[in-house]
Amino acid sequence: MARERKTFDVMLRMFCRDRHGTALGLCPSCAALQQYARERLAHCPFQAEKSTCLKCPVHCYKPEMRAQVIEVMRYAGPRMIWRHPILAILHLLSKR
């Protein structure tokens, strides 16, 4: 869970910096998304056995928040291999 939270935080920072032009930290909308995602992860019923959210049988995100997360993942996912290769590889392995 900690690695999943860290991976999402890194992806969100990349997205916010590149799309919203934030130099340090997150813009208010990305900070709200981060807080929401952290709350959802903290209350995940699967915890240690958790797969990636894409494969999860329980979709605990609201549809509009899920759409925002998908947008972040689509943007940051391909860039992760260059900026954070270890996190990217571990995330890909957890998908399998």
Secondary structure, DSSP 4 states (H G I P E B T S, - for coil): -HHHHHHHHHHHHHHHHHHH--SSS--HHHHHHHHHHHHHHHT-SSGGG---GGG-S---S-HHHHHHHHHHHHHHHHHHHHH-HHHHHHHHHHH-
